[in-house]
Structure formats: C-alpha cells, structure tokens
Amino acid sequence: MDRVQQVRERTYLCTATTESGEEVTQTCSEAETYTTRVPRAIDLNAEQEKLDSMLDRVDRARAEANAEVRQCQATYPES
C-alpha cells in the first residue's frame, strides 16, 4: 500500500462580526490535508526475480558455511 496525501475543502458555519459590531453566521471553508492508503500493483515477475535471488544467496551461504565447517573439522579433529 502506498500513502497518498490529498486535500479537500471543508465547509462549515462560523460566526463573524460586521463593522457595526453585529455578529452574523456565515459559511466558511478551509483546506484540509489528509493521508490515505491506496493499493499498489504488484509486479509478479519482479517479485519472482527477488525471490530467486534470495534463494540463490541462501544456497551460496549454506555452501560456504558447510565448507568452513569442514575446514574447521579438518583443522581441529575431534579426539
């Protein structure tokens, strides 16, 4: 989901004072900013590429770790 800022005009009744000192009710408005969340399209091909890349990295890391374990076992054999 993406966050999008939007602006809307809010109208309401307010009280104002005339030059003669009389209070009158009038319509006022002001801009109101709010944030909404909108769905974002998912690129399935890009997501699959990211997944494949991560799985490749896991496989490489696992192979490196296994090689290091074997090296450690060769250097320090259990008695």
N, CA, C and O of each residue as an XYZ file, in Angstrom:
316
protein
N       0.842     -1.176      0.000
C       0.000      0.000      0.000
C       0.890      1.243      0.000
O       1.911      1.310      0.685
N       0.471      2.194     -0.776
C       1.159      3.484     -0.807
C       0.344      4.503     -0.028
O      -0.884      4.433      0.013
N       1.031      5.436      0.581
C       0.346      6.533      1.265
C       0.314      7.730      0.323
O       1.328      8.097     -0.271
N      -0.870      8.333      0.195
C      -1.055      9.467     -0.705
C      -1.692     10.600      0.080
O      -2.704     10.413      0.756
N      -1.083     11.786     -0.019
C      -1.668     12.950      0.640
C      -2.672     13.586     -0.303
O      -2.408     13.761     -1.492
N      -3.839     13.930      0.252
C      -4.874     14.568     -0.530
C      -5.366     15.795      0.216
O      -5.185     15.919      1.427
N      -5.991     16.701     -0.528
C      -6.525     17.926      0.067
C      -8.001     18.013     -0.303
O      -8.385     17.778     -1.449
N      -8.813     18.350      0.681
C     -10.224     18.589      0.410
C     -10.627     19.884      1.103
O     -10.000     20.315      2.071
N     -11.685     20.489      0.587
C     -12.174     21.723      1.185
C     -13.253     21.372      2.194
O     -14.212     20.667      1.878
N     -13.087     21.866      3.399
C     -14.057     21.620      4.463
C     -14.890     22.881      4.652
O     -14.348     23.960      4.892
N     -16.202     22.744      4.545
C     -17.126     23.879      4.686
C     -17.875     23.739      6.007
O     -18.309     22.648      6.379
N     -18.018     24.858      6.707
C     -18.697     24.844      7.996
C     -19.280     26.222      8.278
O     -18.933     27.197      7.612
N     -20.150     26.298      9.246
C     -20.730     27.581      9.653
C     -19.837     28.218     10.702
O     -19.352     27.553     11.617
N     -19.632     29.514     10.553
C     -18.814     30.226     11.532
C     -19.465     31.576     11.831
O     -20.374     32.014     11.126
N     -18.992     32.206     12.864
C     -19.536     33.496     13.279
C     -18.524     34.579     12.962
O     -17.330     34.436     13.227
N     -19.018     35.660     12.391
C     -18.151     36.798     12.070
C     -18.799     38.057     12.622
O     -20.010     38.095     12.843
N     -18.004     39.067     12.840
C     -18.510     40.338     13.343
C     -18.427     41.364     12.221
O     -17.381     41.524     11.592
N     -19.536     42.059     11.974
C     -19.570     43.093     10.935
C     -18.914     44.359     11.467
O     -18.571     44.441     12.646
N     -18.741     45.342     10.595
C     -18.131     46.619     11.004
C     -18.983     47.329     12.059
O     -18.460     48.090     12.874
N     -20.282     47.080     12.042
C     -21.182     47.722     13.016
C     -21.203     46.977     14.349
O     -21.858     47.421     15.291
N     -20.484     45.832     14.441
C     -20.408     45.092     15.683
C     -21.427     43.970     15.787
O     -21.496     43.285     16.808
N     -22.209     43.780     14.752
C     -23.216     42.732     14.769
C     -22.580     41.390     14.428
O     -21.770     41.288     13.506
N     -22.960     40.361     15.186
C     -22.459     39.017     14.890
C     -23.390     38.357     13.900
O     -24.610     38.364     14.063
N     -22.781     37.778     12.854
C     -23.564     37.096     11.836
C     -22.968     35.716     11.607
O     -21.772     35.492     11.799
N     -23.835     34.799     11.192
C     -23.383     33.446     10.857
C     -23.159     33.395      9.363
O     -23.982     33.869      8.579
N     -22.056     32.825      8.984
C     -21.741     32.716      7.560
C     -21.080     31.378      7.285
O     -20.707     30.649      8.204
N     -20.944     31.074      6.022
C     -20.286     29.836      5.617
C     -18.791     30.113      5.461
O     -18.388     31.049      4.771
N     -17.988     29.291      6.107
C     -16.531     29.406      5.997
C     -16.000     28.110      5.398
O     -16.677     27.082      5.420
N     -14.813     28.166      4.877
C     -14.187     26.952      4.362
C     -12.686     27.020      4.581
O     -12.096     28.096      4.686
N     -12.094     25.851      4.646
C     -10.635     25.775      4.783
C     -10.162     24.476      4.136
O     -10.904     23.500      4.025
N      -8.922     24.502      3.722
C      -8.323     23.310      3.110
C      -7.911     22.357      4.210
O      -7.343     22.761      5.225
N      -8.201     21.091      3.997
C      -7.863     20.058      4.971
C      -7.016     19.009      4.254
O      -7.426     18.470      3.227
N      -5.845     18.725      4.794
C      -4.955     17.734      4.201
C      -5.082     16.433      4.984
O      -5.088     16.434      6.215
N      -5.183     15.341      4.267
C      -5.275     14.033      4.911
C      -4.507     13.013      4.081
O      -4.237     13.230      2.899
N      -4.167     11.921      4.705
C      -3.395     10.868      4.051
C      -4.263      9.624      3.929
O      -4.926      9.211      4.880
N      -4.245      9.041      2.742
C      -4.969      7.791      2.531
C      -3.991      6.728      2.047
O      -2.887      7.026      1.591
N      -4.425      5.498      2.160
C      -3.614      4.391      1.657
C      -4.303      3.826      0.432
O      -5.496      3.524      0.454
N      -3.524      3.687     -0.648
C      -4.079      3.159     -1.888
C      -3.287      1.915     -2.283
O      -2.078      1.848     -2.059
N      -3.960      0.941     -2.864
C      -3.262     -0.281     -3.268
C      -2.232     -0.008     -4.351
O      -2.422      0.853     -5.210
N      -1.146     -0.751     -4.296
C      -0.099     -0.648     -5.315
C      -0.081     -1.971     -6.076
O      -0.174     -3.045     -5.482
N       0.037     -1.876     -7.381
C       0.088     -3.086     -8.201
C       1.372     -3.853     -7.894
O       2.433     -3.257     -7.706
N       1.265     -5.161     -7.847
C       2.422     -6.000     -7.586
C       2.924     -6.553     -8.911
O       2.165     -7.134     -9.686
N       4.211     -6.363     -9.156
C       4.840     -6.905    -10.362
C       5.318     -8.311    -10.021
O       6.359     -8.488     -9.389
N       4.548     -9.306    -10.446
C       4.861    -10.688    -10.084
C       6.210    -11.141    -10.624
O       6.914    -11.904     -9.963
N       6.578    -10.682    -11.811
C       7.876    -11.066    -12.377
C       9.021    -10.515    -11.539
O       9.989    -11.225    -11.267
N       8.918     -9.261    -11.130
C       9.973     -8.659    -10.297
C      10.050     -9.356     -8.944
O      11.145     -9.592     -8.435
N       8.908     -9.686     -8.357
C       8.906    -10.374     -7.069
C       9.516    -11.768     -7.198
O      10.228    -12.211     -6.297
N       9.250    -12.461     -8.296
C       9.841    -13.787     -8.516
C      11.349    -13.678     -8.662
O      12.085    -14.518     -8.143
N      11.824    -12.635     -9.375
C      13.272    -12.421     -9.519
C      13.917    -12.181     -8.161
O      14.993    -12.709     -7.882
N      13.260    -11.380     -7.310
C      13.811    -11.129     -5.969
C      13.866    -12.420     -5.158
O      14.854    -12.690     -4.475
N      12.810    -13.205     -5.238
C      12.789    -14.475     -4.509
C      13.887    -15.404     -5.000
O      14.602    -16.000     -4.194
N      14.027    -15.533     -6.313
C      15.077    -16.392     -6.871
C      16.458    -15.936     -6.420
O      17.310    -16.754     -6.075
N      16.670    -14.621     -6.426
C      17.956    -14.071     -5.999
C      18.230    -14.397     -4.533
O      19.347    -14.772     -4.177
N      17.222    -14.254     -3.689
C      17.405    -14.554     -2.262
C      17.675    -16.037     -2.044
O      18.518    -16.404     -1.225
N      16.968    -16.882     -2.767
C      17.194    -18.322     -2.618
C      18.600    -18.706     -3.075
O      19.233    -19.571     -2.470
N      19.093    -18.067     -4.140
C      20.472    -18.308     -4.586
C      21.462    -17.880     -3.506
O      22.440    -18.580     -3.246
N      21.210    -16.733     -2.877
C      22.102    -16.261     -1.813
C      22.090    -17.223     -0.631
O      23.133    -17.468     -0.025
N      20.928    -17.769     -0.296
C      20.846    -18.741      0.793
C      21.651    -19.987      0.441
O      22.396    -20.503      1.274
N      21.504    -20.468     -0.781
C      22.259    -21.656     -1.206
C      23.764    -21.406     -1.136
O      24.510    -22.264     -0.665
N      24.217    -20.240     -1.601
C      25.655    -19.917     -1.558
C      26.143    -19.809     -0.119
O      27.218    -20.307      0.214
N      25.359    -19.162      0.732
C      25.757    -19.007      2.137
C      25.823    -20.364      2.824
O      26.726    -20.621      3.621
N      24.864    -21.231      2.513
C      24.858    -22.569      3.108
C      26.098    -23.353      2.660
O      26.731    -24.032      3.469
N      26.443    -23.258      1.368
C      27.616    -23.963      0.846
C      28.901    -23.436      1.494
O      29.788    -24.212      1.850
N      28.992    -22.109      1.643
C      30.174    -21.515      2.287
C      30.270    -21.958      3.740
O      31.356    -22.285      4.220
N      29.146    -21.969      4.440
C      29.164    -22.382      5.848
C      29.585    -23.842      5.978
O      30.370    -24.186      6.862
N      29.066    -24.704      5.100
C      29.446    -26.119      5.140
C      30.934    -26.301      4.864
O      31.587    -27.130      5.496
N      31.472    -25.524      3.917
C      32.900    -25.608      3.616
C      33.732    -25.162      4.820
O      34.761    -25.764      5.127
N      33.287    -24.117      5.489
C      34.013    -23.626      6.662
C      33.950    -24.641      7.798
O      34.929    -24.827      8.521
N      32.801    -25.299      7.958
C      32.683    -26.331      8.997
C      33.636    -27.478      8.689
O      34.327    -27.966      9.583
N      33.679    -27.912      7.428
C      34.593    -29.000      7.055
C      36.050    -28.595      7.279
O      36.849    -29.409      7.742
N      36.404    -27.348      6.957
C      37.766    -26.859      7.175
C      38.091    -26.868      8.662
O      39.184    -27.271      9.061
N      37.142    -26.423      9.480
C      37.351    -26.396     10.927
C      37.521    -27.823     11.463
O      38.385    -28.077     12.302
N      36.699    -28.740     10.977
C      36.806    -30.128     11.430
C      38.133    -30.749     10.997
O      38.698    -31.564     11.726
N      38.638    -30.373      9.816
C      39.918    -30.895      9.360
C      41.051    -30.317     10.192
O      42.017    -31.017     10.499
N      40.941    -29.041     10.562
C      41.980    -28.383     11.343
C      41.954    -28.859     12.795
O      43.007    -29.047     13.405
N      40.780    -29.051     13.341
C      40.638    -29.452     14.737
C      39.791    -30.716     14.834
O      38.624    -30.659     15.221
N      40.380    -31.856     14.480
C      39.605    -33.094     14.527
C      39.214    -33.443     15.975
O      39.938    -33.147     16.926
N      38.066    -34.070     16.098
C      37.600    -34.488     17.432
C      38.427    -35.691     17.887
O      38.707    -36.592     17.096
N      38.802    -35.700     19.120
C      39.637    -36.789     19.638
C      38.810    -37.947     20.085
O      39.352    -38.950     20.548
